[in-house]
Amino acid sequence: MDTTPKLNHSKSKFLVAVEKIRQLPPKQLITLALLAAFLPMLVTAALHQFFIDSQAVNDTPQLAFQSDSQLAAESNSFATIETLPPDSVQYQTDNPIVWKTEHTYLQADSFMIESEGEVFVGNTDKFLIHSDPPTSGDQNYTTLEVAWTENDQEMRFYAYFYKDSNTWWTNELRTYDSVNLNPEWIFFAADEVPFFKGNLGQPYSHQGDMILTSADERSKIFFKNIKVEAFTSESESDIVCAADVKICPDGSSVSRDPQNNCIFRPCPPTNLPPADFNQDGLVDLFDYHILVVNYGATGSYYRLRGDINQDEKVDIMDFNLFVNAFK
């Protein structure tokens, strides 16, 4: 009767296996040693990849992009929209704006941003204006992106537009803060009522003042008599530039150019003779005609239309100065 303990029997099998391994050729021993060393790592890597793949399948809906309005809905943080009668807001200055691309436009009789307690009015002729065009990948999306420098800081106004078969709307806006050397976005997300909405081919407009306040109250956007449209085409962009003017260093005024994104036309050179009323570099009969037409007029409007000595009237004194300058 075999009374050998099973433990010793198992041990003997183990020793036999070890002895067989020791008798293997060196090349096979090295291969076996490498396999034994890397097997745990290979198993761990396989399990890790399986876990990632399964998570990617299960989590795809949760990993999808969430817009500002979706994030706001989750946090219940929405901007406020106030539409007020005309002249409800006291602007620092009347500051008409016209921001236009071939896909969108926004114009207002006055505009202002309050960001972190600082005021930005966009009073510049150096706006950078851009739109993400509706593409074959997403024809229902476009933007209006405006950037400029003011108070030695960069400021931005971004609007994100969407559409269906009948309407267009925006419920997402962004501005910059004004306290960081590297500016950060301030988000505006609308609740059930979009900031702007209209039928395709038709603008949204509000006659009066509008105030949009971010949920964290860090920023406010003010518009006076605003008009907005999205998903336009170049053939539909018949917008007229706002009728404001910029005062040049020499006291003259220049209007906005509808052929150049409605930015201000360049100021005339400052080294021209005061009697060169038409700014062509010559004092001649054309300028004499301007002097005669405006002779007797008063007011600063005529400063470069005959008022050579800038006393806000076109009279004999200006005539004498013109005769001396005539060539």
NORRA-V112968 format. One line per field, one symbol per residue. ss: DSSP state (H for helix, E for strand, L for the rest). psi: psi as a letter, one per 30 degrees, with the letter a starting at -180 (. if undefined). Layout:
ss=???
psi=???
//
This chain:
ss=LLLLLHHHHHHHHHHHHHHHHHLLLHHHHHHHHHHHHHHHHHHHHHHHHHHHHHHHHHHHHHHLLLLHHHHHHHHLLLLEEEEELLLLLLLLLLLLEEEELLLEEEEELEEEEEELLEEELLLLLLLEEELLLLLLLLLLEEEEEEEEEELLEEEEEEEEEEELLLEEEEEEEEEELLLLLLLLEEEEELLLLLLEEEELLLLEEEEEEEEEELLLLLEEEEEEEEEEEELLLLLLLLLLLLLLEEELLLLLEEEELLLLLLLELLLLLLLLLLLLLLLLLLLLHHHHHHHHHHLLLELHHHLLLLLLLLLLELLHHHHHHHHHHLL
psi=kjgkkeeeeeeeeeeeeeeeefflleeeeeeeeeeeefeeeeeeeeeeeeeeeeeeefgeefflkkleeeeeeefhjllkkkkllkgfkjlekkikkjjkaffllkllflkkkjjhfkkkfgilghkjklkjlklfejfgklljjkklkkhglkkkjkkkkllafelllkgklklllgfkejllkkkjklbfjlekklkkgklkljjakkkkkleggfkkkkkkikkkklhlleffigkkkkhllkklfgflkklljffhgglklkllkfglkffieghggkjafeeeeeeeegkflllffgeggfieghghkjafeeeeeeeefk.
//
